[in-house]
């Protein structure tokens, strides 16, 4: 009987030791796993920064947005100029960076896991810098032209950079602009998201071009009802001086396109499937 009790006691001690060892092992595994994740994040950032392909993509987004902003400003925001410029830019840099040239498109691509967070942040910075550079370059060019003559001033031909219409006095009609920005960007994002999945480059170009045309038509028409500007691109809105820090309406041109961009990508994946 005593022998049986000793055996049971020994078995309990062995079981307790085994359980403690198991917990210690689990803790060690979790610690190692967490450490590995931290290392992999650091390695990911380091490898991206050292990658020439990554920097080429950022340069492509900077140049593409610079050109787009320049065309929008110099072309006085005419939709036909924007259409051809955007299609051309997407065709030129699409193979390098995807041809986003729009923070709303980049955020939509990131939200649907088409690109990583590091590339998304890099793209957005490059896009805003490109748009700002276009504004300053054209402003410097205009300043170098000298003061307008008295005759030009009398006729109202004083040269100035094209800017977005002021929407601070819409008297509650801001929702027209919000609608135009969300719907226009959603259509644009849907077309771009689908075009990037197509294998045939010609079909992809036609898809992107058609989407851009429809997006511009819808956005310009909707915003035109209240004499506002349709921009559907936060970076271009910066170059068009649409942001007024003293007025809350700047949020419209910043937030509404982002909502539309995410919606466009999500709807595309729901309709066609994420991997198709």
Secondary structure as the mmCIF struct_conf table of DSSP 4:
data_model
#
loop_
_struct_conf.conf_type_id
_struct_conf.id
_struct_conf.beg_label_comp_id
_struct_conf.beg_label_asym_id
_struct_conf.beg_label_seq_id
_struct_conf.end_label_comp_id
_struct_conf.end_label_asym_id
_struct_conf.end_label_seq_id
HELX_RH_AL_P HELX_RH_AL_P1 UNK A 2 UNK A 50
HELX_RH_AL_P HELX_RH_AL_P2 UNK A 52 UNK A 74
TURN_TY1_P TURN_TY1_P1 UNK A 75 UNK A 77
HELX_RH_AL_P HELX_RH_AL_P3 UNK A 79 UNK A 97
BEND BEND1 UNK A 102 UNK A 102
HELX_RH_AL_P HELX_RH_AL_P4 UNK A 103 UNK A 111
TURN_TY1_P TURN_TY1_P2 UNK A 112 UNK A 113
BEND BEND2 UNK A 114 UNK A 115
HELX_RH_AL_P HELX_RH_AL_P5 UNK A 117 UNK A 143
TURN_TY1_P TURN_TY1_P3 UNK A 144 UNK A 145
HELX_LH_PP_P HELX_LH_PP_P1 UNK A 147 UNK A 149
HELX_RH_AL_P HELX_RH_AL_P6 UNK A 150 UNK A 154
TURN_TY1_P TURN_TY1_P4 UNK A 155 UNK A 156
HELX_LH_PP_P HELX_LH_PP_P2 UNK A 164 UNK A 166
TURN_TY1_P TURN_TY1_P5 UNK A 168 UNK A 169
TURN_TY1_P TURN_TY1_P6 UNK A 171 UNK A 172
HELX_RH_AL_P HELX_RH_AL_P7 UNK A 174 UNK A 195
TURN_TY1_P TURN_TY1_P7 UNK A 196 UNK A 197
BEND BEND3 UNK A 199 UNK A 199
HELX_RH_AL_P HELX_RH_AL_P8 UNK A 201 UNK A 224
TURN_TY1_P TURN_TY1_P8 UNK A 225 UNK A 227
HELX_RH_AL_P HELX_RH_AL_P9 UNK A 234 UNK A 239
TURN_TY1_P TURN_TY1_P9 UNK A 240 UNK A 241
TURN_TY1_P TURN_TY1_P10 UNK A 245 UNK A 246
BEND BEND4 UNK A 247 UNK A 247
TURN_TY1_P TURN_TY1_P11 UNK A 248 UNK A 249
HELX_RH_AL_P HELX_RH_AL_P10 UNK A 250 UNK A 251
HELX_RH_PI_P HELX_RH_PI_P1 UNK A 252 UNK A 256
HELX_RH_AL_P HELX_RH_AL_P11 UNK A 257 UNK A 272
TURN_TY1_P TURN_TY1_P12 UNK A 274 UNK A 275
#
